[in-house]
């Protein structure tokens, strides 16, 4: 299995050529890119692997690359190499014969996360790569009509909390230049507009500054307010919301760091109701939510201990807490595959290792925009 040091060695020194044979050996899923077709309207160059190589070469030729740190070069190089890694699994052909790859950016972020996790990549750098992959197309259309009905200002501010916008615009430029299609010039203008607006907002290399964490949380949830004017904060609970795969060590971490606080837990709810894992999840969830509401009404600090693997599930929990004026801190724990499986075998649980591994396909690491604070922690102890 490829390790992180071997992956780092794939990144060429400034002026050197990429070793695409080594890249394919490190990431075998990219072999499928050679036979994955693309819409010739947007990719007249041909298959996904041809496009990927063109993108990587364009990135390495960009004058902006030379000023980056070694870690930044690794991050944007690997994002370019893997940006379309999921096109092979998302390709569809419409009734009109047109080829599409809906959702390939988000799926690609998950595929990259799993490969880099297996390789032992540092969590912060891994997520920087995955976040770039997830939004690599957004600068193309940020100043066009948004499918979500969002303004360009909102899009750029939100992106600045998720990625380094300088790296994102480098990646987006390479993605456009590394293809053959008719509208390259106009899309490059859109990318430059994103960059210029980020410079004006002071968020090209750092998250856009907000008057308070409360202001940021409400803004990113759609509140009509300006980042520079602080929103009044309610005196609600402090809610520490745990996230992470089963056996990632959430219970141990909570006991060590917040052992004095009440805990809302679906596992505890199942135990109290006499249910097995997967049995009558609705009843367990209802029981846990009722306990959380009581703590929120009382303004008490507490821990919400659950997997919260998807943004949708986290969103339900965070929305409930925010409705009561709570300050929400997301704590995401993870561990290596051997550690997860060893812990799970040693636990008193009905969740098998095989079932645990299927949950990896739903592993969506939280973003800083989701709560007042976010911690990404590795728990191998």
PEUR-V273244 format. One record per residue. N is the residue number from 0. RES is the residue in one letter. PSI is psi in whole degrees, 0 to 359 (999 if undefined). OMEGA is omega in whole degrees, 0 to 359 (* if undefined). Layout:
n=N res=RES psi=PSI omega=OMEGA
n=N res=RES psi=PSI omega=OMEGA
//
This chain:
n=0 res=X psi=139 omega=180
n=1 res=X psi=134 omega=177
n=2 res=X psi=174 omega=187
n=3 res=X psi=321 omega=179
n=4 res=X psi=320 omega=178
n=5 res=X psi=322 omega=178
n=6 res=X psi=318 omega=177
n=7 res=X psi=325 omega=182
n=8 res=X psi=347 omega=177
n=9 res=X psi=336 omega=186
n=10 res=X psi=117 omega=183
n=11 res=X psi=150 omega=170
n=12 res=X psi=154 omega=179
n=13 res=X psi=128 omega=180
n=14 res=X psi=347 omega=181
n=15 res=X psi=160 omega=179
n=16 res=X psi=150 omega=177
n=17 res=X psi=149 omega=176
n=18 res=X psi=92 omega=185
n=19 res=X psi=334 omega=176
n=20 res=X psi=317 omega=178
n=21 res=X psi=325 omega=178
n=22 res=X psi=318 omega=179
n=23 res=X psi=324 omega=179
n=24 res=X psi=324 omega=181
n=25 res=X psi=326 omega=182
n=26 res=X psi=80 omega=185
n=27 res=X psi=334 omega=179
n=28 res=X psi=334 omega=179
n=29 res=X psi=341 omega=177
n=30 res=X psi=326 omega=181
n=31 res=X psi=339 omega=179
n=32 res=X psi=335 omega=182
n=33 res=X psi=332 omega=182
n=34 res=X psi=13 omega=179
n=35 res=X psi=117 omega=182
n=36 res=X psi=166 omega=176
n=37 res=X psi=162 omega=177
n=38 res=X psi=118 omega=182
n=39 res=X psi=343 omega=177
n=40 res=X psi=320 omega=182
n=41 res=X psi=346 omega=183
n=42 res=X psi=68 omega=179
n=43 res=X psi=350 omega=179
n=44 res=X psi=339 omega=176
n=45 res=X psi=226 omega=189
n=46 res=X psi=171 omega=185
n=47 res=X psi=323 omega=181
n=48 res=X psi=322 omega=175
n=49 res=X psi=314 omega=178
n=50 res=X psi=315 omega=182
n=51 res=X psi=315 omega=179
n=52 res=X psi=320 omega=178
n=53 res=X psi=319 omega=180
n=54 res=X psi=313 omega=180
n=55 res=X psi=317 omega=180
n=56 res=X psi=320 omega=178
n=57 res=X psi=320 omega=178
n=58 res=X psi=314 omega=182
n=59 res=X psi=336 omega=179
n=60 res=X psi=351 omega=182
n=61 res=X psi=127 omega=180
n=62 res=X psi=335 omega=181
n=63 res=X psi=343 omega=183
n=64 res=X psi=327 omega=186
n=65 res=X psi=330 omega=184
n=66 res=X psi=357 omega=182
n=67 res=X psi=156 omega=172
n=68 res=X psi=167 omega=179
n=69 res=X psi=319 omega=179
n=70 res=X psi=319 omega=179
n=71 res=X psi=321 omega=177
n=72 res=X psi=317 omega=177
n=73 res=X psi=314 omega=185
n=74 res=X psi=310 omega=185
n=75 res=X psi=328 omega=176
n=76 res=X psi=312 omega=181
n=77 res=X psi=327 omega=175
n=78 res=X psi=319 omega=178
n=79 res=X psi=316 omega=181
n=80 res=X psi=323 omega=187
n=81 res=X psi=6 omega=189
n=82 res=X psi=332 omega=179
n=83 res=X psi=25 omega=185
n=84 res=X psi=335 omega=183
n=85 res=X psi=4 omega=178
n=86 res=X psi=330 omega=180
n=87 res=X psi=330 omega=184
n=88 res=X psi=356 omega=183
n=89 res=X psi=4 omega=184
n=90 res=X psi=131 omega=174
n=91 res=X psi=152 omega=176
n=92 res=X psi=120 omega=182
n=93 res=X psi=172 omega=179
n=94 res=X psi=334 omega=179
n=95 res=X psi=2 omega=179
n=96 res=X psi=357 omega=180
n=97 res=X psi=140 omega=180
n=98 res=X psi=136 omega=176
n=99 res=X psi=159 omega=176
n=100 res=X psi=66 omega=184
n=101 res=X psi=135 omega=178
n=102 res=X psi=12 omega=185
n=103 res=X psi=334 omega=180
n=104 res=X psi=311 omega=181
n=105 res=X psi=318 omega=178
n=106 res=X psi=323 omega=178
n=107 res=X psi=324 omega=177
n=108 res=X psi=320 omega=178
n=109 res=X psi=315 omega=179
n=110 res=X psi=316 omega=179
n=111 res=X psi=319 omega=179
n=112 res=X psi=313 omega=183
n=113 res=X psi=318 omega=180
n=114 res=X psi=317 omega=181
n=115 res=X psi=327 omega=175
n=116 res=X psi=313 omega=179
n=117 res=X psi=327 omega=182
n=118 res=X psi=350 omega=179
n=119 res=X psi=28 omega=178
n=120 res=X psi=146 omega=175
n=121 res=X psi=137 omega=189
n=122 res=X psi=317 omega=183
n=123 res=X psi=319 omega=179
n=124 res=X psi=321 omega=176
n=125 res=X psi=313 omega=181
n=126 res=X psi=329 omega=175
n=127 res=X psi=319 omega=177
n=128 res=X psi=312 omega=183
n=129 res=X psi=322 omega=179
n=130 res=X psi=322 omega=176
n=131 res=X psi=316 omega=179
n=132 res=X psi=318 omega=184
n=133 res=X psi=329 omega=186
n=134 res=X psi=19 omega=189
n=135 res=X psi=339 omega=179
n=136 res=X psi=347 omega=186
n=137 res=X psi=319 omega=180
n=138 res=X psi=339 omega=178
n=139 res=X psi=326 omega=191
n=140 res=X psi=9 omega=186
n=141 res=X psi=330 omega=181
n=142 res=X psi=17 omega=171
n=143 res=X psi=185 omega=178
n=144 res=X psi=121 omega=182
n=145 res=X psi=135 omega=177
n=146 res=X psi=332 omega=180
n=147 res=X psi=3 omega=181
n=148 res=X psi=29 omega=184
n=149 res=X psi=149 omega=178
n=150 res=X psi=156 omega=175
n=151 res=X psi=324 omega=179
n=152 res=X psi=313 omega=180
n=153 res=X psi=315 omega=183
n=154 res=X psi=314 omega=182
n=155 res=X psi=318 omega=179
n=156 res=X psi=318 omega=179
n=157 res=X psi=315 omega=179
n=158 res=X psi=322 omega=183
n=159 res=X psi=338 omega=177
n=160 res=X psi=349 omega=182
n=161 res=X psi=324 omega=186
n=162 res=X psi=167 omega=168
n=163 res=X psi=112 omega=186
n=164 res=X psi=334 omega=175
n=165 res=X psi=314 omega=178
n=166 res=X psi=321 omega=180
n=167 res=X psi=318 omega=180
n=168 res=X psi=327 omega=173
n=169 res=X psi=314 omega=180
n=170 res=X psi=315 omega=182
n=171 res=X psi=320 omega=177
n=172 res=X psi=314 omega=180
n=173 res=X psi=322 omega=180
n=174 res=X psi=320 omega=179
n=175 res=X psi=318 omega=181
n=176 res=X psi=337 omega=181
n=177 res=X psi=44 omega=179
n=178 res=X psi=171 omega=174
n=179 res=X psi=111 omega=178
n=180 res=X psi=164 omega=189
n=181 res=X psi=341 omega=190
n=182 res=X psi=28 omega=184
n=183 res=X psi=314 omega=185
n=184 res=X psi=316 omega=183
n=185 res=X psi=324 omega=179
n=186 res=X psi=323 omega=176
n=187 res=X psi=327 omega=175
n=188 res=X psi=316 omega=178
n=189 res=X psi=318 omega=179
n=190 res=X psi=319 omega=179
n=191 res=X psi=326 omega=176
n=192 res=X psi=319 omega=176
n=193 res=X psi=314 omega=181
n=194 res=X psi=315 omega=181
n=195 res=X psi=319 omega=179
n=196 res=X psi=321 omega=178
n=197 res=X psi=321 omega=176
n=198 res=X psi=316 omega=179
n=199 res=X psi=323 omega=182
n=200 res=X psi=354 omega=181
n=201 res=X psi=31 omega=185
n=202 res=X psi=29 omega=179
n=203 res=X psi=322 omega=182
n=204 res=X psi=352 omega=181
n=205 res=X psi=160 omega=177
n=206 res=X psi=144 omega=177
n=207 res=X psi=130 omega=182
n=208 res=X psi=137 omega=174
n=209 res=X psi=154 omega=182
n=210 res=X psi=332 omega=178
n=211 res=X psi=163 omega=177
n=212 res=X psi=324 omega=178
n=213 res=X psi=318 omega=179
n=214 res=X psi=316 omega=181
n=215 res=X psi=313 omega=182
n=216 res=X psi=313 omega=182
n=217 res=X psi=322 omega=179
n=218 res=X psi=312 omega=183
n=219 res=X psi=350 omega=174
n=220 res=X psi=10 omega=171
n=221 res=X psi=2 omega=179
n=222 res=X psi=139 omega=180
n=223 res=X psi=91 omega=180
n=224 res=X psi=169 omega=181
n=225 res=X psi=138 omega=183
n=226 res=X psi=334 omega=186
n=227 res=X psi=354 omega=182
n=228 res=X psi=119 omega=186
n=229 res=X psi=135 omega=176
n=230 res=X psi=143 omega=178
n=231 res=X psi=131 omega=180
n=232 res=X psi=133 omega=176
n=233 res=X psi=154 omega=179
n=234 res=X psi=70 omega=183
n=235 res=X psi=193 omega=180
n=236 res=X psi=160 omega=164
n=237 res=X psi=114 omega=182
n=238 res=X psi=115 omega=178
n=239 res=X psi=108 omega=187
n=240 res=X psi=113 omega=181
n=241 res=X psi=147 omega=177
n=242 res=X psi=147 omega=176
n=243 res=X psi=157 omega=180
n=244 res=X psi=154 omega=171
n=245 res=X psi=144 omega=180
n=246 res=X psi=12 omega=176
n=247 res=X psi=357 omega=175
n=248 res=X psi=23 omega=183
n=249 res=X psi=314 omega=181
n=250 res=X psi=315 omega=180
n=251 res=X psi=317 omega=180
n=252 res=X psi=316 omega=180
n=253 res=X psi=315 omega=180
n=254 res=X psi=323 omega=182
n=255 res=X psi=326 omega=188
n=256 res=X psi=335 omega=182
n=257 res=X psi=41 omega=183
n=258 res=X psi=344 omega=181
n=259 res=X psi=356 omega=184
n=260 res=X psi=149 omega=172
n=261 res=X psi=150 omega=184
n=262 res=X psi=131 omega=170
n=263 res=X psi=124 omega=186
n=264 res=X psi=132 omega=176
n=265 res=X psi=325 omega=178
n=266 res=X psi=315 omega=178
n=267 res=X psi=320 omega=180
n=268 res=X psi=318 omega=178
n=269 res=X psi=316 omega=180
n=270 res=X psi=314 omega=181
n=271 res=X psi=330 omega=180
n=272 res=X psi=357 omega=179
n=273 res=X psi=36 omega=183
n=274 res=X psi=148 omega=172
n=275 res=X psi=164 omega=177
n=276 res=X psi=127 omega=181
n=277 res=X psi=354 omega=181
n=278 res=X psi=122 omega=177
n=279 res=X psi=57 omega=181
n=280 res=X psi=330 omega=180
n=281 res=X psi=317 omega=180
n=282 res=X psi=319 omega=179
n=283 res=X psi=317 omega=180
n=284 res=X psi=317 omega=180
n=285 res=X psi=319 omega=180
n=286 res=X psi=316 omega=181
n=287 res=X psi=318 omega=181
n=288 res=X psi=321 omega=178
n=289 res=X psi=319 omega=178
n=290 res=X psi=318 omega=179
n=291 res=X psi=317 omega=180
n=292 res=X psi=320 omega=179
n=293 res=X psi=319 omega=179
n=294 res=X psi=321 omega=179
n=295 res=X psi=319 omega=178
n=296 res=X psi=326 omega=181
n=297 res=X psi=352 omega=181
n=298 res=X psi=22 omega=182
n=299 res=X psi=144 omega=171
n=300 res=X psi=145 omega=180
n=301 res=X psi=168 omega=176
n=302 res=X psi=133 omega=173
n=303 res=X psi=107 omega=188
n=304 res=X psi=103 omega=179
n=305 res=X psi=171 omega=181
n=306 res=X psi=318 omega=179
n=307 res=X psi=49 omega=186
n=308 res=X psi=327 omega=183
n=309 res=X psi=154 omega=178
n=310 res=X psi=327 omega=179
n=311 res=X psi=315 omega=180
n=312 res=X psi=318 omega=176
n=313 res=X psi=321 omega=182
n=314 res=X psi=321 omega=178
n=315 res=X psi=317 omega=180
n=316 res=X psi=312 omega=182
n=317 res=X psi=318 omega=179
n=318 res=X psi=318 omega=179
n=319 res=X psi=314 omega=180
n=320 res=X psi=317 omega=180
n=321 res=X psi=328 omega=179
n=322 res=X psi=336 omega=178
n=323 res=X psi=13 omega=177
n=324 res=X psi=23 omega=182
n=325 res=X psi=155 omega=168
n=326 res=X psi=125 omega=187
n=327 res=X psi=125 omega=177
n=328 res=X psi=116 omega=177
n=329 res=X psi=130 omega=176
n=330 res=X psi=111 omega=181
n=331 res=X psi=122 omega=179
n=332 res=X psi=144 omega=174
n=333 res=X psi=166 omega=177
n=334 res=X psi=169 omega=179
n=335 res=X psi=163 omega=178
n=336 res=X psi=311 omega=180
n=337 res=X psi=321 omega=180
n=338 res=X psi=315 omega=179
n=339 res=X psi=311 omega=185
n=340 res=X psi=322 omega=178
n=341 res=X psi=317 omega=179
n=342 res=X psi=317 omega=184
n=343 res=X psi=323 omega=177
n=344 res=X psi=326 omega=184
n=345 res=X psi=348 omega=183
n=346 res=X psi=158 omega=171
n=347 res=X psi=89 omega=187
n=348 res=X psi=153 omega=175
n=349 res=X psi=359 omega=179
n=350 res=X psi=115 omega=180
n=351 res=X psi=162 omega=176
n=352 res=X psi=323 omega=179
n=353 res=X psi=317 omega=179
n=354 res=X psi=322 omega=178
n=355 res=X psi=316 omega=183
n=356 res=X psi=331 omega=177
n=357 res=X psi=335 omega=180
n=358 res=X psi=342 omega=177
n=359 res=X psi=332 omega=180
n=360 res=X psi=355 omega=178
n=361 res=X psi=15 omega=188
n=362 res=X psi=98 omega=181
n=363 res=X psi=101 omega=184
n=364 res=X psi=138 omega=183
n=365 res=X psi=156 omega=176
n=366 res=X psi=155 omega=179
n=367 res=X psi=339 omega=180
n=368 res=X psi=353 omega=188
n=369 res=X psi=342 omega=186
n=370 res=X psi=180 omega=179
n=371 res=X psi=329 omega=181
n=372 res=X psi=152 omega=180
n=373 res=X psi=132 omega=174
n=374 res=X psi=129 omega=175
n=375 res=X psi=111 omega=188
n=376 res=X psi=142 omega=173
n=377 res=X psi=128 omega=186
n=378 res=X psi=84 omega=181
n=379 res=X psi=354 omega=184
n=380 res=X psi=999 omega=*
//
